[in-house]
Amino acid sequence: MPSEITALRASFFDFTGVVSRPEEIADRARYLEDGVLLLEAGRIVGLYAWDARPPLPDEVIDLRGRLIVPGFIDTHIHYPQTEMIGAYGEQLLEWLNHYTFPVESQYHCPDHAATMSEFFLQQLLANGTTSALVFGTVHPQSVDALFSAADAINMRMIAGKVMMDRHAPDALLETPEQSYADTRALIARWHGRGRLSYALTPRFAPTSSSALLEKVQQLRQEFPDVWLHTHLSENPQEVAWVKALFPERQGYLDVYHHHQLTGRRSLFAHCLHLDDREWQCLHETDSAIAFCPTSNLFLGSGLFNLKRSWEQGVKTGIGTDVGAGTTFNMLQTLGEAYKVGQLQQYRLSAAEAFYHATLGGACALDLHDHIGNFSAGKEADFVVIDPAVSPLQRLRLSHSKDIWEQLFMLMTLGDDRNIAQTWINGRAVWSRDAGCTQR
């Protein structure tokens, strides 16, 4: 039996191709004030201007007045930290000890992990996020629960269990051998199942002995198509600690590079305090960065140099970094990214911001052949945005002369109220009116 074509009429915005310089972004932008998107079997058939539409099915979903953009891609987030978001008063290392480790110790319980996985995915969908690169905890059951919940709605998800064997509470530590065995079993169980992928997830260098990193390296060699997800140079005290723990290495990044953990599908969160040699290494190895503005500001860690990432040719996506990050909402996160740029005399345009949150994030995750825009054949993940849900937004929208001002208004005044629907794999799985995931 032929599958059904779904047609949606609305305004549409995306980017038609990957760029290497910010000056190219606006030229790759595509805006259709009145367009129609055709879907079939979970994929994009095509995006057309309404006046140039092909033959359509009898029923067209009319969403005029709404703006449809590709689903937001969160390149760094911790699902177990959802329940401690907004924890007061610490910088990174103290924050881990006072808040993070106690919360993560609960995830040995499969029921707790399942409950929080469902809640976490609900938050992603309610905020228009359709793909994410996610930290679990050291417990395999934390990853089993998250992947099970994502698989139930056919959501594209990359995740992994934390790997760490020192400098954490005893209940959260494992031996390198145990970490290897548990991770290997998770890869066999989940990697490549549906739209799920696995990420090797050493928490960061301070909680990783050389013996553990050797096991991560072994897994990377055995499974070269998995991802590598960790932290790098988030906090000055952390950087100094790494230098003391690994005096034989040339710097923080060299701890990972020495173990062959840089490269395509390696994503390093934060990267606030890199030296010239580390920037060059990220470029030469085709590694990627997650820019996490809300958590960098919340923990007082520093300001990410987005201009430098362009100059060095390092792929960069946006991470909400919940729970140090203070919102699941990508619109609010982009607003904070703009302010980080302003503090460094870098003007983050709406075009560049939405690029990083969609196709740029897909590129950082090496998923740009699958998601990130409305090209024919791509997976049909997108978000329906109501551009004016408050009197203030309606007033500002009435004075917006083009799509760029409309997008900038959304990233400075927008929040979860603007998310009307979230579509996963060609199906509306979350609706603001319904207020819940639709299975």
Summary of the structure (lengths in Angstrom):
residues: 439
radius of gyration: 21.0
end to end distance: 22.9
largest distance: 68.2
contacts: 1577
relative contact order: 0.15
helix: 42%
strand: 24%
